[in-house]
């Protein structure tokens, strides 16, 4: 049979577990906030998006210009 732990020890264990859970939740929140930051993600792809938009505009302009020339 196991001996029951004193209530003080149980309270300390519960406090430590609450602190670990609180820290884990805060870390999860900051990670999610960082990953969902649209401005930061957009900065990483601005040159690629500009290049694609430029090529697309060039192709569309060339196609429309070709329609008006014989």
Biopython code that builds the backbone (N, CA, C, O; Angstrom):
import numpy as np
from Bio.PDB.StructureBuilder import StructureBuilder

atoms = [
    (1, "UNK", "N", (0.841, -1.165, 0.000)),
    (1, "UNK", "CA", (0.000, 0.000, 0.000)),
    (1, "UNK", "C", (0.890, 1.233, 0.000)),
    (1, "UNK", "O", (1.929, 1.260, 0.660)),
    (2, "UNK", "N", (0.480, 2.243, -0.739)),
    (2, "UNK", "CA", (1.284, 3.458, -0.830)),
    (2, "UNK", "C", (0.957, 4.387, 0.315)),
    (2, "UNK", "O", (-0.163, 4.423, 0.823)),
    (3, "UNK", "N", (1.960, 5.127, 0.700)),
    (3, "UNK", "CA", (1.728, 6.096, 1.764)),
    (3, "UNK", "C", (1.276, 7.405, 1.126)),
    (3, "UNK", "O", (1.869, 7.842, 0.140)),
    (4, "UNK", "N", (0.267, 8.021, 1.654)),
    (4, "UNK", "CA", (-0.221, 9.271, 1.072)),
    (4, "UNK", "C", (0.813, 10.383, 1.254)),
    (4, "UNK", "O", (1.488, 10.473, 2.280)),
    (5, "UNK", "N", (0.910, 11.219, 0.230)),
    (5, "UNK", "CA", (1.821, 12.349, 0.307)),
    (5, "UNK", "C", (1.195, 13.453, 1.146)),
    (5, "UNK", "O", (-0.024, 13.621, 1.145)),
    (6, "UNK", "N", (2.011, 14.193, 1.849)),
    (6, "UNK", "CA", (1.463, 15.318, 2.621)),
    (6, "UNK", "C", (0.833, 16.340, 1.676)),
    (6, "UNK", "O", (1.252, 16.478, 0.527)),
    (7, "UNK", "N", (-0.144, 17.031, 2.155)),
    (7, "UNK", "CA", (-0.873, 17.994, 1.322)),
    (7, "UNK", "C", (0.038, 19.130, 0.838)),
    (7, "UNK", "O", (-0.181, 19.679, -0.242)),
    (8, "UNK", "N", (1.040, 19.476, 1.618)),
    (8, "UNK", "CA", (1.973, 20.529, 1.191)),
    (8, "UNK", "C", (2.718, 20.106, -0.070)),
    (8, "UNK", "O", (2.895, 20.903, -0.991)),
    (9, "UNK", "N", (3.152, 18.849, -0.106)),
    (9, "UNK", "CA", (3.855, 18.346, -1.286)),
    (9, "UNK", "C", (2.926, 18.318, -2.504)),
    (9, "UNK", "O", (3.337, 18.655, -3.614)),
    (10, "UNK", "N", (1.705, 17.924, -2.292)),
    (10, "UNK", "CA", (0.744, 17.892, -3.388)),
    (10, "UNK", "C", (0.464, 19.296, -3.915)),
    (10, "UNK", "O", (0.335, 19.497, -5.122)),
    (11, "UNK", "N", (0.373, 20.254, -3.018)),
    (11, "UNK", "CA", (0.139, 21.632, -3.436)),
    (11, "UNK", "C", (1.329, 22.176, -4.232)),
    (11, "UNK", "O", (1.137, 22.891, -5.216)),
    (12, "UNK", "N", (2.534, 21.850, -3.824)),
    (12, "UNK", "CA", (3.721, 22.277, -4.558)),
    (12, "UNK", "C", (3.759, 21.641, -5.951)),
    (12, "UNK", "O", (4.103, 22.302, -6.930)),
    (13, "UNK", "N", (3.407, 20.368, -6.032)),
    (13, "UNK", "CA", (3.378, 19.687, -7.332)),
    (13, "UNK", "C", (2.335, 20.322, -8.245)),
    (13, "UNK", "O", (2.584, 20.529, -9.432)),
    (14, "UNK", "N", (1.174, 20.626, -7.690)),
    (14, "UNK", "CA", (0.114, 21.256, -8.478)),
    (14, "UNK", "C", (0.547, 22.640, -8.950)),
    (14, "UNK", "O", (0.267, 23.021, -10.087)),
    (15, "UNK", "N", (1.222, 23.388, -8.096)),
    (15, "UNK", "CA", (1.691, 24.714, -8.475)),
    (15, "UNK", "C", (2.730, 24.625, -9.598)),
    (15, "UNK", "O", (2.701, 25.415, -10.542)),
    (16, "UNK", "N", (3.629, 23.675, -9.490)),
    (16, "UNK", "CA", (4.636, 23.481, -10.540)),
    (16, "UNK", "C", (3.986, 23.080, -11.862)),
    (16, "UNK", "O", (4.383, 23.560, -12.923)),
    (17, "UNK", "N", (3.001, 22.211, -11.796)),
    (17, "UNK", "CA", (2.308, 21.798, -13.023)),
    (17, "UNK", "C", (1.555, 22.967, -13.647)),
    (17, "UNK", "O", (1.571, 23.131, -14.867)),
    (18, "UNK", "N", (0.900, 23.775, -12.830)),
    (18, "UNK", "CA", (0.197, 24.956, -13.349)),
    (18, "UNK", "C", (1.170, 25.916, -14.017)),
    (18, "UNK", "O", (0.869, 26.467, -15.075)),
    (19, "UNK", "N", (2.332, 26.119, -13.407)),
    (19, "UNK", "CA", (3.335, 27.006, -13.977)),
    (19, "UNK", "C", (3.842, 26.469, -15.315)),
    (19, "UNK", "O", (4.009, 27.233, -16.267)),
    (20, "UNK", "N", (4.086, 25.167, -15.392)),
    (20, "UNK", "CA", (4.546, 24.573, -16.656)),
    (20, "UNK", "C", (3.474, 24.690, -17.736)),
    (20, "UNK", "O", (3.792, 24.991, -18.886)),
    (21, "UNK", "N", (2.224, 24.457, -17.387)),
    (21, "UNK", "CA", (1.132, 24.584, -18.354)),
    (21, "UNK", "C", (1.012, 26.037, -18.812)),
    (21, "UNK", "O", (0.841, 26.305, -20.002)),
    (22, "UNK", "N", (1.101, 26.956, -17.882)),
    (22, "UNK", "CA", (1.009, 28.382, -18.220)),
    (22, "UNK", "C", (2.145, 28.776, -19.169)),
    (22, "UNK", "O", (1.916, 29.480, -20.153)),
    (23, "UNK", "N", (3.357, 28.326, -18.876)),
    (23, "UNK", "CA", (4.498, 28.628, -19.749)),
    (23, "UNK", "C", (4.322, 28.003, -21.130)),
    (23, "UNK", "O", (4.654, 28.622, -22.141)),
    (24, "UNK", "N", (3.801, 26.782, -21.173)),
    (24, "UNK", "CA", (3.575, 26.113, -22.462)),
    (24, "UNK", "C", (2.537, 26.858, -23.294)),
    (24, "UNK", "O", (2.706, 27.013, -24.503)),
    (25, "UNK", "N", (1.472, 27.315, -22.658)),
    (25, "UNK", "CA", (0.433, 28.052, -23.370)),
    (25, "UNK", "C", (0.979, 29.375, -23.888)),
    (25, "UNK", "O", (0.682, 29.768, -25.016)),
    (26, "UNK", "N", (1.766, 30.057, -23.086)),
    (26, "UNK", "CA", (2.362, 31.328, -23.533)),
    (26, "UNK", "C", (3.308, 31.105, -24.708)),
    (26, "UNK", "O", (3.321, 31.894, -25.652)),
    (27, "UNK", "N", (4.089, 30.049, -24.655)),
    (27, "UNK", "CA", (4.997, 29.736, -25.755)),
    (27, "UNK", "C", (4.209, 29.399, -27.019)),
    (27, "UNK", "O", (4.575, 29.834, -28.111)),
    (28, "UNK", "N", (3.137, 28.632, -26.880)),
    (28, "UNK", "CA", (2.288, 28.291, -28.023)),
    (28, "UNK", "C", (1.659, 29.533, -28.625)),
    (28, "UNK", "O", (1.607, 29.670, -29.847)),
    (29, "UNK", "N", (1.180, 30.440, -27.785)),
    (29, "UNK", "CA", (0.578, 31.683, -28.279)),
    (29, "UNK", "C", (1.578, 32.505, -29.074)),
    (29, "UNK", "O", (1.257, 33.011, -30.149)),
    (30, "UNK", "N", (2.788, 32.638, -28.547)),
    (30, "UNK", "CA", (3.781, 33.447, -29.248)),
    (30, "UNK", "C", (4.196, 32.782, -30.560)),
    (30, "UNK", "O", (4.436, 33.473, -31.550)),
    (31, "UNK", "N", (4.282, 31.467, -30.580)),
    (31, "UNK", "CA", (4.629, 30.759, -31.813)),
    (31, "UNK", "C", (3.538, 30.925, -32.861)),
    (31, "UNK", "O", (3.835, 31.180, -34.028)),
    (32, "UNK", "N", (2.298, 30.784, -32.464)),
    (32, "UNK", "CA", (1.175, 30.938, -33.398)),
    (32, "UNK", "C", (1.104, 32.370, -33.900)),
    (32, "UNK", "O", (0.880, 32.596, -35.089)),
    (33, "UNK", "N", (1.290, 33.333, -33.018)),
    (33, "UNK", "CA", (1.258, 34.750, -33.407)),
    (33, "UNK", "C", (2.364, 35.043, -34.429)),
    (33, "UNK", "O", (2.150, 35.781, -35.390)),
    (34, "UNK", "N", (3.544, 34.460, -34.211)),
    (34, "UNK", "CA", (4.663, 34.679, -35.128)),
    (34, "UNK", "C", (4.403, 34.019, -36.481)),
    (34, "UNK", "O", (4.698, 34.607, -37.522)),
    (35, "UNK", "N", (3.861, 32.823, -36.475)),
    (35, "UNK", "CA", (3.610, 32.106, -37.733)),
    (35, "UNK", "C", (2.476, 32.728, -38.537)),
    (35, "UNK", "O", (2.473, 32.632, -39.765)),
    (36, "UNK", "N", (1.525, 33.358, -37.879)),
    (36, "UNK", "CA", (0.386, 33.954, -38.570)),
    (36, "UNK", "C", (0.597, 35.430, -38.885)),
    (36, "UNK", "O", (-0.343, 36.109, -39.298)),
    (37, "UNK", "N", (1.800, 35.935, -38.700)),
    (37, "UNK", "CA", (2.112, 37.319, -38.996)),
    (37, "UNK", "C", (2.188, 37.500, -40.511)),
    (37, "UNK", "O", (3.164, 37.094, -41.143)),
    (38, "UNK", "N", (1.159, 38.108, -41.086)),
    (38, "UNK", "CA", (1.043, 38.233, -42.539)),
    (38, "UNK", "C", (2.108, 39.168, -43.089)),
    (38, "UNK", "O", (2.678, 38.891, -44.145)),
    (39, "UNK", "N", (2.388, 40.254, -42.409)),
    (39, "UNK", "CA", (3.378, 41.215, -42.898)),
    (39, "UNK", "C", (4.760, 40.585, -42.988)),
    (39, "UNK", "O", (5.482, 40.810, -43.959)),
    (40, "UNK", "N", (5.130, 39.807, -41.996)),
    (40, "UNK", "CA", (6.433, 39.159, -42.003)),
    (40, "UNK", "C", (6.518, 38.130, -43.123)),
    (40, "UNK", "O", (7.551, 38.014, -43.782)),
    (41, "UNK", "N", (5.449, 37.390, -43.339)),
    (41, "UNK", "CA", (5.431, 36.397, -44.412)),
    (41, "UNK", "C", (5.464, 37.075, -45.781)),
    (41, "UNK", "O", (6.116, 36.584, -46.702)),
    (42, "UNK", "N", (4.769, 38.190, -45.913)),
    (42, "UNK", "CA", (4.731, 38.903, -47.196)),
    (42, "UNK", "C", (6.095, 39.483, -47.543)),
    (42, "UNK", "O", (6.481, 39.500, -48.712)),
    (43, "UNK", "N", (6.826, 39.956, -46.544)),
    (43, "UNK", "CA", (8.160, 40.496, -46.805)),
    (43, "UNK", "C", (9.093, 39.455, -47.389)),
    (43, "UNK", "O", (9.980, 39.788, -48.176)),
    (44, "UNK", "N", (8.907, 38.212, -47.017)),
    (44, "UNK", "CA", (9.765, 37.145, -47.515)),
    (44, "UNK", "C", (9.528, 36.829, -48.974)),
    (44, "UNK", "O", (10.419, 36.298, -49.639)),
    (45, "UNK", "N", (8.357, 37.138, -49.490)),
    (45, "UNK", "CA", (8.014, 36.767, -50.858)),
    (45, "UNK", "C", (7.752, 37.969, -51.763)),
    (45, "UNK", "O", (7.244, 37.791, -52.871)),
    (46, "UNK", "N", (8.080, 39.176, -51.332)),
    (46, "UNK", "CA", (7.742, 40.367, -52.102)),
    (46, "UNK", "C", (8.480, 40.390, -53.440)),
    (46, "UNK", "O", (7.886, 40.769, -54.450)),
    (47, "UNK", "N", (9.745, 40.000, -53.480)),
    (47, "UNK", "CA", (10.485, 40.023, -54.739)),
    (47, "UNK", "C", (9.971, 38.969, -55.707)),
    (47, "UNK", "O", (9.878, 39.220, -56.909)),
    (48, "UNK", "N", (9.639, 37.806, -55.197)),
    (48, "UNK", "CA", (9.099, 36.756, -56.066)),
    (48, "UNK", "C", (7.745, 37.166, -56.635)),
    (48, "UNK", "O", (7.477, 36.984, -57.823)),
    (49, "UNK", "N", (6.902, 37.717, -55.777)),
    (49, "UNK", "CA", (5.582, 38.148, -56.227)),
    (49, "UNK", "C", (5.701, 39.280, -57.244)),
    (49, "UNK", "O", (4.942, 39.320, -58.213)),
    (50, "UNK", "N", (6.636, 40.193, -57.039)),
    (50, "UNK", "CA", (6.841, 41.286, -57.986)),
    (50, "UNK", "C", (7.318, 40.753, -59.329)),
    (50, "UNK", "O", (6.880, 41.224, -60.379)),
    (51, "UNK", "N", (8.212, 39.776, -59.297)),
    (51, "UNK", "CA", (8.711, 39.199, -60.544)),
    (51, "UNK", "C", (7.598, 38.485, -61.309)),
    (51, "UNK", "O", (7.493, 38.620, -62.528)),
    (52, "UNK", "N", (6.785, 37.741, -60.607)),
    (52, "UNK", "CA", (5.675, 37.036, -61.252)),
    (52, "UNK", "C", (4.674, 38.031, -61.819)),
    (52, "UNK", "O", (4.196, 37.855, -62.939)),
    (53, "UNK", "N", (4.351, 39.072, -61.061)),
    (53, "UNK", "CA", (3.414, 40.085, -61.544)),
    (53, "UNK", "C", (3.982, 40.811, -62.756)),
    (53, "UNK", "O", (3.244, 41.105, -63.698)),
    (54, "UNK", "N", (5.265, 41.102, -62.750)),
    (54, "UNK", "CA", (5.895, 41.761, -63.889)),
    (54, "UNK", "C", (5.875, 40.893, -65.136)),
    (54, "UNK", "O", (5.569, 41.374, -66.228)),
    (55, "UNK", "N", (6.201, 39.611, -64.976)),
    (55, "UNK", "CA", (6.156, 38.696, -66.123)),
    (55, "UNK", "C", (4.734, 38.533, -66.655)),
    (55, "UNK", "O", (4.514, 38.498, -67.866)),
    (56, "UNK", "N", (3.791, 38.437, -65.753)),
    (56, "UNK", "CA", (2.396, 38.318, -66.174)),
    (56, "UNK", "C", (1.953, 39.571, -66.926)),
    (56, "UNK", "O", (1.289, 39.461, -67.956)),
    (57, "UNK", "N", (2.303, 40.741, -66.441)),
    (57, "UNK", "CA", (1.945, 41.989, -67.117)),
    (57, "UNK", "C", (2.618, 42.073, -68.484)),
    (57, "UNK", "O", (2.007, 42.535, -69.447)),
    (58, "UNK", "N", (3.868, 41.633, -68.574)),
    (58, "UNK", "CA", (4.578, 41.630, -69.847)),
    (58, "UNK", "C", (3.895, 40.702, -70.854)),
    (58, "UNK", "O", (3.733, 41.054, -72.023)),
    (59, "UNK", "N", (3.499, 39.523, -70.395)),
    (59, "UNK", "CA", (2.826, 38.568, -71.289)),
    (59, "UNK", "C", (1.469, 39.092, -71.750)),
    (59, "UNK", "O", (1.129, 38.981, -72.928)),
    (60, "UNK", "N", (0.700, 39.655, -70.839)),
    (60, "UNK", "CA", (-0.609, 40.192, -71.194)),
    (60, "UNK", "C", (-0.447, 41.381, -72.140)),
    (60, "UNK", "O", (-1.190, 41.497, -73.114)),
    (61, "UNK", "N", (0.508, 42.259, -71.866)),
    (61, "UNK", "CA", (0.755, 43.400, -72.747)),
    (61, "UNK", "C", (1.209, 42.961, -74.124)),
    (61, "UNK", "O", (0.787, 43.538, -75.126)),
    (62, "UNK", "N", (2.051, 41.962, -74.190)),
    (62, "UNK", "CA", (2.510, 41.449, -75.478)),
    (62, "UNK", "C", (1.345, 40.827, -76.245)),
    (62, "UNK", "O", (1.232, 41.001, -77.458)),
    (63, "UNK", "N", (0.484, 40.105, -75.536)),
    (63, "UNK", "CA", (-0.689, 39.485, -76.183)),
    (63, "UNK", "C", (-1.666, 40.523, -76.690)),
    (63, "UNK", "O", (-2.176, 40.394, -77.803)),
    (64, "UNK", "N", (-1.935, 41.537, -75.912)),
    (64, "UNK", "CA", (-2.861, 42.583, -76.351)),
    (64, "UNK", "C", (-2.249, 43.396, -77.480)),
    (64, "UNK", "O", (-2.944, 43.766, -78.426)),
    (65, "UNK", "N", (-0.961, 43.675, -77.390)),
    (65, "UNK", "CA", (-0.297, 44.401, -78.461)),
    (65, "UNK", "C", (-0.272, 43.596, -79.747)),
    (65, "UNK", "O", (-0.381, 44.171, -80.830)),
    (66, "UNK", "N", (-0.137, 42.319, -79.659)),
    (66, "UNK", "CA", (-0.150, 41.461, -80.841)),
    (66, "UNK", "C", (-1.510, 41.402, -81.493)),
    (66, "UNK", "O", (-1.605, 41.169, -82.698)),
    (67, "UNK", "N", (-2.563, 41.607, -80.730)),
    (67, "UNK", "CA", (-3.922, 41.570, -81.295)),
    (67, "UNK", "C", (-4.187, 42.781, -82.171)),
    (67, "UNK", "O", (-5.008, 42.707, -83.086)),
    (68, "UNK", "N", (-3.501, 43.912, -81.910)),
    (68, "UNK", "CA", (-3.736, 45.121, -82.681)),
    (68, "UNK", "C", (-2.792, 45.268, -83.860)),
    (68, "UNK", "O", (-3.005, 46.128, -84.716)),
    (69, "UNK", "N", (-1.779, 44.467, -83.920)),
    (69, "UNK", "CA", (-0.879, 44.497, -85.088)),
    (69, "UNK", "C", (-1.221, 43.327, -85.976)),
    (69, "UNK", "O", (-1.714, 42.296, -85.518)),
    (70, "UNK", "N", (-0.960, 43.498, -87.211)),
    (70, "UNK", "CA", (-1.333, 42.441, -88.143)),
    (70, "UNK", "C", (-0.366, 41.368, -88.138)),
    (70, "UNK", "O", (-0.525, 40.390, -88.868)),
]
sb = StructureBuilder()
sb.init_structure("model")
sb.init_model(0)
sb.init_chain("A")
sb.init_seg("    ")
for serial, (resi, resn, name, xyz) in enumerate(atoms, 1):
    if name == "N":
        sb.init_residue(resn, " ", resi, " ")
    sb.init_atom(name, np.array(xyz, "f"), 0.0, 1.0, " ", f" {name:<3s}", serial, name[0])
structure = sb.get_structure()
